[in-house]
C-alpha cells in the first residue's frame, strides 16, 4: 500500500520533491497479487492516474500472445529502452525477489550483485527510481538491514533502505516508516506514521472494498525501536500467550485493572509483559467513577 501510494502521487504530480507538479509514468511489476482484483483497485482508491501506470509484462517475439514474467538482469536493456521512451519516473517491483532470474541464488552475495548492480546502472543511466519490496525474515535482529530475506547484497548494494513495521504499542494499529539507510541523502528524516482504512471502489460487478493508506503524522519511535521492543522470539511468544489469556479474562465483562494485574502475576506474566500484551490485544483501561453514587 505504501508503494501504491507513491505510484498514485507520482502519476498525479503530488509527490513532494523533483516530480511535484509534473505527473510522470510509473512501471509496476506485481507477481504475488492479482492485477485486476488487488493492484488496480488499490491504485483507483489511491487516486492514481491509470493512464500513466504501466503493467510490466514480457512477450517473446517467437511466442506471440504468451506473456512471461519479468526476469532480471536479462531484461534490463529492454526495460531501460521503455523507461527512456515513456519518461518513466519509477519502476515498482512488487516484490523484488520475484523479478530476479530463477537461476540466481538469492542468498549468495556474489550472484545477487550480478542482478543488483545492473539495476543500479539502469537507474543511473535513465534517472529512474528502482523501488523493490522485500520481506523481513523471522530472526530476532533489531537492525532492519539485517532482516531482509536473502543475501546481504540486497541492502548493501542499494543506496537507500526504507523500513516499515506495525507498532503494536499503538492503540489504532498504526505503522511506522523509517529510513534505515541512505548513502546519498539526509539522515535526519522523521519517522512517518500511517494507518489503513477501508475504501470503496465501484466496479461493474458491484462495490469492492480495499485498503487505503492514510498518513497520520510523525513518531518518536523508529522501526528499529519497534523491533527492539518486540524482543526475541521467546519474548514474543510469551507476549502472545499473555494477550490470549487477557482476552479470555475480558471476554464476558470488564475487570478491574488491579484484579487483572494480580491474576497475571499468578499466571507467571510480568508487569512489563502484561503492558505489552495489553497493547498487542488493543485492550483499553478506562477510569470509572467510584463511591456511593458511582459504579466500578
Buried (B, 14 or more C-beta within 10 A) or exposed (E): BBBBBBBBBBBBBEBEEEBEEEBBBBBBBBBEEEBEEBBBBBBBBBBBBEEBBBEBEBEEEEEEEEEEEBBBBEBBEEBBEBBEEBEBBBBBBBBBBBBBBEEBEBEEBEBBBBBBEBBBEBBEEBEBBBBBBBEBEEEBBBBBBBBBBBBEBBBBBBEBBBBBBBBBBBEEEBBBBBBBBBEEEEEEEEBBBBBBEEBEBEEEEEEBEBBBBBEBEEBEBBBBBBBBBBBEEEBBEBBBBBBEBBEEBEEEEEBEEEEBEEBBEEEEBEEEBBBBBBBBBEBEEEEEEEEEEEEE
